[in-house]
Amino acid sequence: MVVRMRHTRAHTANRRSHHALKKANLQGCPNCGAMLHSHTACDACGMYKGRVVRKVKAKTA
């Protein structure tokens, strides 16, 4: 199949304008202060909305 009309550079650039990566929206954990994404459980302490939802293993040196 052959393309009938070629898209202009402006048309192509306008389509690609939404392809950029967005900066991560990180917030501090209210319990331990570790940086995390909003609406997720903390990897460092396992807390979410004031309750423990995940058991965290102790770090071994």
C-alpha positions in Angstrom: 0.0 0.0 0.0 1.3 3.4 -0.9 0.9 6.5 1.2 -1.2 9.1 -0.7 -0.1 12.3 1.1 3.1 12.8 3.0 2.8 14.4 6.4 4.6 17.6 6.9 7.4 18.0 9.4 5.1 20.1 11.6 2.3 17.5 11.5 4.9 14.8 12.5 6.4 17.0 15.3 2.9 17.8 16.7 2.1 14.1 16.9 5.4 13.3 18.6 5.1 16.2 21.1 3.3 13.8 23.5 6.1 11.2 23.4 8.3 12.9 25.9 8.9 11.2 29.3 7.4 12.9 32.3 9.3 13.6 35.5 8.5 11.2 38.3 6.2 12.6 41.0 8.0 11.6 44.1 6.8 12.3 47.6 8.4 11.7 51.0 7.0 8.9 53.2 5.3 10.4 56.2 6.6 7.5 58.4 10.2 7.1 57.4 10.9 10.0 54.9 12.0 7.8 52.0 11.1 9.0 48.5 8.3 7.1 46.8 5.6 7.4 44.2 2.2 8.6 45.4 -0.5 6.0 46.1 2.0 3.2 46.6 3.3 1.4 49.7 6.7 2.5 51.0 9.5 0.0 50.1 11.6 1.1 53.1 9.1 0.6 55.9 6.1 -1.1 54.3 3.5 1.5 55.4 0.6 2.8 53.3 -2.0 5.3 54.7 -0.8 4.8 58.2 -1.0 1.0 58.3 1.5 -1.8 57.6 0.7 -3.5 54.3 4.0 -5.2 53.6 6.6 -6.9 55.7 10.1 -5.5 55.1 13.1 -7.7 55.5 16.0 -6.3 57.5 19.0 -5.2 55.4 22.0 -7.5 55.8 25.5 -5.9 55.5 
